[in-house]
Amino acid sequence: MSVRIIPGGEYVPALEAARRAFHSNYYAMYSSILGGIVTDGVLMQVPLDDHLVHRGDGVFDTFKCVNGAAYNLDAHLTRLMQSAAGIGLSWKPGVDEIRHLTLETLRVAGKAECSGRVMLSRGPGGFGVNPYESEQAGLYIVVYKLGKPFMNQHPEGARVMRSRVAAKPGDWATIKNCNYLPNVFMKREAVDSGVDFVLGYDEEGHLTEGATENAGIVTKRGVLVFPELKNILAGTTMLRVMALASELRGAIKGVEVRGITEAEVEDAAELLIVGTTLNVVAGCVYGGKLIGDGRPGPVYRVLQEALETDMLHNAALRTEF
């Protein structure tokens, strides 16, 4: 059977036909390879020989925009640059240019509610593993449809279980790189098992994180506890939730960072899962057993309310565009 040869003039129409269903979810993309911004989803492409594509050699960070402002943007860009340094990748113009280009892409997209993803790649150069094949890093900034917070769709709370996927070693866990195969395995495990999230544990038996989210517990004494940062990604939402919790009184009796065993998770008053798109999630079933009384608890409610207020009204963390 012969294979169709697609000439240049038919390339874009062919892509249009193949990707039409996804176009409405993608609002704008900046590409350093193109040197500008495109708004047609079919044109949002990355070169095949960019090491980001065939080696996962790059880093990224994702933020959300709420009511016309990027929330906690500088924390995300700071983490992006830390991750880049962790794999020996740099963007010579610096983080200020990335910030400027991000805001320009958001303005072009023109959406008050959206997600933004900044990807810094090794760049085009070849199909080997040698990073020096790539003469210049690539920068891609995509603005796309914002997902709904989990609890808006599942007010009864989340079903959670222990993951069988090995936790990433410390150095890899703390870098938000584009090689996400272990995370993919974790998400597939959750879907195949009929739960909403799976959580990992390190070799010492301590809680790490989920596929794309952080997790912590509320003890029966009312103390909010999250894992140490040595084997997990320093989640921007997790850190913000901890800061907000330290300012609250009542349901929250304290905030700690330490190792958390699975026995402590099972015995917790509340299990909390947090992330950029998720906000705060109440994990109400773990391994088939109820957490607490099996319903979203008071600490979940107060932290979710505090985070929503922070996103909408904290001028110091809202970057308007």
N, C-alpha and C positions, 0 to 999 in steps of 0.2 A: 504494500500500500504506500503510495507516495505521500510525502509530508508537504503541506502547504508552505511555500516560501512567501514571507510577508515583506513587501517592499516598504521603503520609508514612508511613502504617502498613505499607506494603509495601517501603519503601526498604531497611531493614536486612536482611530476608529475601532481597531481590534481590542485595544485596552479598554476603551469606553464600553464596549459590549460585555467584556469579561468582568468589569468592576462596577458597573452602574449601581448595583444595589448598595454599595458602601459609600458612594460619593457624598451623600447628604450628611454623613457623620464626620467628615473631614472639612474643616473650614479654611485653613491656611497653612502653608509650610514655607519656612525659610530654608534654603540650601546654599551652603557656601560654595558648592560645586557650580551651581547656577549663578550665584552672586545676587540673589534676590528672592522674592516671595511669589509663590503661585497659589491660586485659590481654586483651581480645578483639581479635584481629587485624582483624576487620571494622570496628572502631571507630577504627583508627589512620589517621586522615585529616588532610589539610592543606587549608585553604580554597583554592578555585580561584583566588581573586583575590589570594592571597599572591604577592608578586613573586618569591618563591622558585620558584613553579610555572611561571609564564609568561615570566620573564626570567632565571631562574637567579641572582637577586639575593640571595645569601646565602653563608654560609661553613659549613664543617663540619669535623669531625675524627672519626676512628674509632680506637678502642682495643680491646684484647682483655682478657678476664678468664680467669685460669688458676688453678685450684685455689682458688676462692673469693676471689680478689683481683684488682682492676684493676691491670694492669701499666703503669707509667710514665704514670699518668693525668695528673699535673700538667704533664708535658711536652706532652701532647696539648691540654690546656686552655689552656696558655700560647700554643701555636701558634694555637689557635682565636681567641683574643683578638687576636693579632697580625694574623691574616688579616682579622678584622672591622675593625680599625683601618685596614687597607689599603684597604678599600672604603667607609670613612666610616660604619661601622655600630657601634652600641654597645648594650650591655645595661646599663641604668642600675643595677640592683642589684649588678652586678659579678660577677667570676669565682667568688667564694666561694659565691654562691647557685647558680650553675650546677653547681659541684662538689657542693654539698649535694643538689640535685635529681637529679643523675646517680646519686649513691650511693643515694638513696631509690628511684629507678627500678630500680636493680640489686637492691635488697633485695626489692622487690615481685616482680620477675621470678623470683628464687629459683633461679638457675642458677649453679653454680660455674664452669662453662665456657661462655663466651658472648662475643659482640661487642657493643660499644656505639657508637652514633653520636650525636653532638651536632650539631644543625643550628641555626644562628642566622640567621634570615631578616629581610628588610626588613619583612615583615609584610603583612597584608591591607590593601587600599585601593583597587584598581582595576586596569585592564588596560593602562594606559599605561606609559611608560618613566620617568616622573618619579618618583624615589624618595620625594619628599615627599608623594606620594599616601598613603603608608603612615604612619599616625600613631604606630604603635608596633611595635617589632621583635617577631618571633615566635621562640619557643624550642621546639624539638622534640627529645626525647631518646628514642632507640629502642634496646631491647635485643633481640638476635636471635641466631639460631643461629651458632655459631662455625665457620668453615670449617677444613678440615684443612690443615696445612702442606703445601706443594707436594711436598717430597721424601718425605713419608710415602706419597704416592700414586705418585710417579715417582722411585724411588731411583736410577735410571740417570742422572738429571740432565735439564736443560731444553734444548730446541731454541730458538735465538734467531736473529733476523735484524735488519737495519737497517730502520727505519721510513721510509716515504716521506712521512709526515705532517710538516708543518713544525713545528719546535719552538716552544713558546710564548715570546714575548718575556720578558725578565727579570722585569719587574714582575708579569706575569700568572703566570709560573711559580712565583714565590715566595709567592703567595697561594693558599690551599686553598679556592677558591670553588666554588660549586655549578654553574657553567657548565662542564660537562665534555665538551663535544662533541668537541674534539680527542682527548681520552682515549678516547672511544667509538670514534672512527675508528681509533685505534691498536689497540684490542682487536679490532675487526672485522677489521682487516688481519692480525693474528696468526692469528685463527681461520680466515680465508679462505685464508691461506698455509700452513696446517698446521703452525705452530710454536706454542710456548708463550708466548713473549714477543717483542715488538719493542722496539728501543731507538732513541731520537732523537738527532740531532746538531744543533748550532747552526750559525749562519752561518760561524763560524770553523772548522767541522769537528770540534768537540769534543763528546764524549759528553754527553748531558743525562740523560734518564731514560726509563722505560717508561710504560705507560698508567697504572699505579697503583703503581709500584715504583721504587726507586733501583737503580743498578748501579755496579759498580766492578770493578777488575781486581787480580790479583796478578801482579807482574812476575816474570821469571825469576830476579831477585835476591831474591825473597821479600818485596817491599815491597807492602803493601796501599794501593791508590790509589783515591780517590773524586773525582768532579768538584767543582769549586768551586761554592759555593752561589749564584752570581749568576744562573744560568739554570735552576735546579732547585728543587724543594721541599725544604726542610730536613727530610728524613725522620727521624722519631724513632727508627726501628729502625736506620737508617744511622748516625746519630750515636751510638747506644748501641753498635753493633758496633765503631765506630771507637774508642770509649772502652775497650771490652773488649780490643780488639786491642793497644792501647798498653800494656796490663798483661801481655800474654802474651809468652812467649819461645819460641824454637825455630823453628817453621815461619814465623813472621812476623818479618821483619827490620826493619820500620819501617812507619809510617803516613804517607801524604801526601795532600794535597788540592791538585789542579791540573788543568789541561786534559788530557784523554785523547783521542787521535786514534783513528780506526777501525783504523789500522794497528797501534796498540798493543793494541787489543782482540783483533785477529786473532792477534797474536804473544804474547799473555799466557799465563802458566803456568796461570792460573785466571781465570774470569769469574764474578763473584758478583752475584746479584740479591737484594735484601732488601726486606722489607715487613712490616707489622703482622701480617697473616694468614700470609704466606709463611714468616716467619722468615728463614733463609738458604738460598738456592738455588744450586746449582752449575750454571752454564751450560756445557754440555759440547760443544755444536755451535753454531757461529755462521756464518750464511750458507752452510750446507751443509758447512763444514769443521770438523774437530775442534779444540777448545781443549785444549792440552796433549796428553795421551794419550787424551782423549775420555771420561775418567771423573772423578767427583768427587774433588777433590784434598785434600791435607792441611790447607790453610788453611780450606777449606770445613768440614771435619770439626771442627777445633778451635774455629772461631767458632760453629758451630751448637751444639756442646756447651756452650760458654761462655754463649751466649744463653739456652738452655734452663735452665741452672743459675741464671742471673740472674733469669729470670721466676719460678722456683719458690722461690728462697731469698733474694733480695735484699730484705730487709725495708724498706729505704729507698725502694724503688720499687714496693712492693706495698701497695695500699690495700684493706684488707679491708672487706667490706660484710655 
